[in-house]
Amino acid sequence: MIWTILIAVIGGLASFTNSFLGYKVTNLSGPLPAAKKRLYDALFIGTGIIAVICLGLAASRGAPERAHLKLKPSLGYIFNHPATWADAPGFIPVGQMMKFNVEFENVGNGPATNVTHAGRVYIEPDDSITSSQDAVSKFENWRKLTRPDTATTTIAKADSGWTTSEGDVLTPEDFQNVISGRRLIYQVGAFWFEDDTGGHYHNFCWFLMAPREGEKIIPALCQEHNEEK
């Protein structure tokens, strides 16, 4: 964006100089000396060319391109969709780290550059805002301590992919609490990226709704930490 502004300023200055030279020549009381005439001619032609070039560059750059990320949760250990809670031992195996994926797609009109991301999985008591805030607070503290995903990448327009968030090792007690609905699994994180309009972030926070026998896995958004700016 700064380059577009700079090009416009240079083009404007060149046009002003060109107009000023024309004004000076028009209001002369007598003929120009030969040396000054050659100088004015060169400046008039030069500033005119610069103004035309800047106009072309500004037109070719067009409006600033904005990236937008569409995010969606998915299971981390199994990929058969739609999964049901009967598959719980497969996607939350006891004795393994909890893992859930985040699917992303750039649905904006330009690339997302310098992209970094991070996420964690937690177990919380219920679907209240208190539980959401607790999960978000844990994530923010973990991110400050570990500083994950410092490497950057680019997500081109219409590009898609997925990344995995991890949590603590699931204990047998945790497993029973989750499948009985006494506790809920949360996934919290964020993407950070840049585009023509500057730096942005897209937070995400969702949880798996309490299970019912034979029903599909249904994620729901937290009451906060889901904004993109």
N, C-alpha and C positions, 0 to 999 in steps of 0.2 A: 504494500500500500504506500509506503514511504517513497518508493521509486515513481509511482504514478503521480504523486504530489510534486516531486522534484521535476519530473518531465513537464508537468503543467506550468510550473513556475518559470522554468527556463524558456518555454514557448511563449509565455506571456511577456517576459522581459524582452525577448527577441522582437515580438510584434510591436511592443511599445517603442523600442529603439528605432525600428523601421519607420513607424509613423512619425516619430519625432524628427528623424532625418528629412522626411518628406515635408514636414511643416517648416523646418529651418530653410530648406531650399526654396520653398514657395514664397517665403517672406523676405528673401534677400533683396536688397536695394540695387544690387548690381551683379554682374557676372562673377562666378567663382574663379579664383586663380586655378591654373591647370593642375597643380599638385593637390590642392584641396578637393577639386572636382574628382580626381582619380580616387582619393581617399573616401569621399562620400559615396561614390559609385560602388566601391568594394564593400563598404559597410552596409549599404542598402541591399546589395545582392546577397551578402553573407548572412545578415540577420533574417532576410526573407527565406533563405534556404533552411536556416535553423528552425524558424517558426513552422515551416511546412513539415520538417522531419519530426519535430516534437508533436505536432498534431497527429501525424500518422502513428507514432509510437503510442500516444495516449489512446487513440481509437483502437489499436490492436490489442491493448491490454484489457479494455472493456471494464465491466463492473468487477469488483473484488469477488473472488471465488470463496464460498463458505462451505466448510465441511460439517456434516452432521452425522453422528454415530447412532445407529439403531442397535440396541442391546437386548439380548434375550437369554434367559438361563437354560441350561441343559445338564443332563446327568453326566457325571465324570467317569464312571467305570463301565457303564453299558450304554449302547446306542440304539437299542430297539425301541421304537416309538409307535404308539404311545405305551409307556411303561405303566405298570400298576404297582400298588404296594405289595403285591405278592412277589415282586422282583426285588424287594428291599435288601435281602442278603447280597444281591449282586451289585447294587449301586451304593450301599453303605455297609461294606463288609466289616465285620467285627475284627479288631486287631490291625486294621489298616487306617492310614490317614484319611479323613473325610476329604473327598474331592468333588467339586462341581465345576462345570464349564460355563463360560460366558461367550455366547455367539455374538459377533459384531458385524455390522455392514455400514459402509459409508454411503448414506443416502443423500448427501449434499451435492452441490454442483462443482466441487473442487476437491483436491487432495487434502488429507490430514497429514501434516508433517511433524517430525520430532515427537512421535507418539510414544508415551510410556503408560504403563498400567500396573495395577496391583489389586489383589483381592484376597479375602480370607473367609473361612467357613466357621461358624460358631453354633453352639446349641444354646437356646434361650427358653425361658419358661413358657411364653405364650406369644400371642400376636398383638400385644399392647404396644403403645408408643414407648413405654418404659423399656420393653425388651428391644425394640428397634434402636432406641438411643444407646442402650448398653452395648449392643453389637457394633454400632457405628463408633462408639467411644473406644472399644477394644481395637477396632481396625486402625483408628487414627493413632493410638498409642503404639501399636505394633509397627505401623509404617514409619513413625518417627525413630523407633529403635533400630529397625532392620534396613531401612532405605532400599526396598526391593526394586527390581526392574529399572536400573539406571540406563540401560541400553535403549536407544531410540530407533523407531522404524517409521515407515510411511504407509498410510492406507489410502490407495488411490480411489478416485470416484468410482462407486459401484463395487469396490472390492469388499470381500467378506472373509471371515475366518473365525477362529475361536481360541480362547486361552483358558487355562485351568487355575482355579483357586483351591488352596489346600487348607486343612484345619488340623486339629489334634487327632491322635489315634482314637478310634471309636472303641469304647469299652462295651462289654456285654450289657452293663446297666444302662449306658447311653442308648444302645440299640433298642432295648425293651421300652425305655421311656419314649423314644421317637415313634416306634411303630404302634404304641398304645395311645399316642396323642398327648402324653403328659408333658412332653417337651417338643420344641420345634427347631428345625435346622434353618439357619440364616446364612446367606451369602452376601457379603458387603465388599465394596471396592470402588475403584474409579479409573477412568481413562483421562490422560492429559494430552493435549495436542495443540498444534498451531495451524493457521491458514492465513489467507490474505488479510483477514480482519484482525489478527492478533492471536493471543493465547486463550485457550478454552479448557474446560473440564466437563466430564460427564460422569456423575456419581451413579452408583447402582446399589440397591438394597432390596432384597426379596427373601421370602421364606417359603418353605413347603407347608401347605395347609395340612391340618391334622388329618391323618389317614382314616378312611373308611374301607371296610373289607371289600376287595375286588375293584376298588375305584382307581382311576388314573392318578398319577402324580400331578398335583396342581400347584404351581407357584403363585404367590400373590405379592404385590408391591408393599414395601414398608410405607409407613405414613410420612416418612421424610427420607432425605438422602437419595433422591432419584432425579435431580435436576441436571440440566445441561446449560452451561453458560460459557 
